[in-house]
Amino acid sequence: IAPASWQWPERMAARTLDLPRWEAGQRMMQSASPTAFSAIIAGNRIVTANREAIEGCKKAAVKAAETVRCTIRVSLERRDDSYASR
């Protein structure tokens, strides 16, 4: 039995799909649960668009040593099928 650090199952899955591991993982997640994958994509967009605000909020929480309330901006979502075509 190979050590888990060799990641054979992951490498075999990517090779089977003939894709780099990152894209293979996205494709497998999307096919396993399109709704959950859409939520991951939406969450990533929100975090990416608000990176500075989130970092500031984390610093404020550390300074206050408790949970703090922060404001982020959420833009109108547009349909993006770039992941579906992979």
C-alpha positions in Angstrom: 0.0 0.0 0.0 1.4 3.4 -1.0 1.6 6.3 1.5 -1.3 8.8 1.2 1.2 11.5 0.4 1.8 10.0 -3.0 -1.8 10.8 -3.9 -2.2 8.0 -6.3 -6.0 8.1 -6.5 -6.0 11.8 -7.2 -3.3 11.4 -9.9 -5.1 8.5 -11.5 -8.3 10.5 -11.6 -6.6 13.5 -13.3 -4.9 11.2 -15.7 -8.1 9.4 -16.6 -9.7 12.8 -17.4 -6.6 13.9 -19.3 -6.6 17.2 -17.3 -4.3 18.9 -14.9 -5.2 17.9 -11.3 -6.8 21.3 -10.5 -9.1 21.2 -13.5 -9.9 17.5 -13.0 -10.9 18.2 -9.4 -13.2 21.0 -10.5 -14.8 18.8 -13.1 -15.3 16.0 -10.6 -16.8 18.3 -8.0 -19.2 19.8 -10.6 -20.3 16.4 -11.8 -20.8 15.1 -8.2 -22.8 18.0 -7.0 -23.6 20.9 -9.4 -25.4 22.8 -6.6 -22.5 22.5 -4.2 -20.0 23.4 -6.9 -22.0 26.5 -7.7 -21.9 27.5 -4.1 -18.1 27.1 -4.0 -17.7 29.3 -7.1 -20.1 31.9 -5.6 -18.3 31.9 -2.3 -14.9 32.3 -4.1 -16.1 35.3 -6.0 -17.3 37.0 -2.9 -14.1 36.3 -1.0 -11.9 37.4 -4.0 -13.9 40.6 -4.5 -13.7 41.5 -0.8 -10.2 40.3 0.0 -9.0 43.6 1.5 -12.2 44.1 3.6 -12.0 40.5 4.9 -8.3 40.9 5.9 -9.2 44.2 7.7 -12.0 42.4 9.5 -9.7 39.5 10.6 -7.3 42.1 12.0 -10.1 43.9 13.9 -11.3 40.6 15.3 -7.8 39.7 16.5 -7.4 43.2 18.1 -10.8 43.0 19.8 -10.3 39.3 20.8 -13.8 38.6 19.8 -16.1 38.3 16.8 -16.7 41.6 14.9 -19.2 42.7 12.4 -17.9 43.6 8.9 -19.4 44.9 5.7 -18.6 43.3 2.3 -20.0 44.1 -1.1 -21.8 41.5 -3.2 -22.2 42.3 -6.9 -25.0 41.1 -9.2 -24.0 37.6 -10.3 -23.7 36.9 -13.9 -23.9 33.4 -15.3 -20.4 32.0 -16.0 -20.2 28.6 -17.7 -16.5 28.6 -18.0 -16.3 25.7 -15.5 -19.0 23.8 -17.2 -17.1 23.7 -20.5 -14.1 22.0 -19.0 
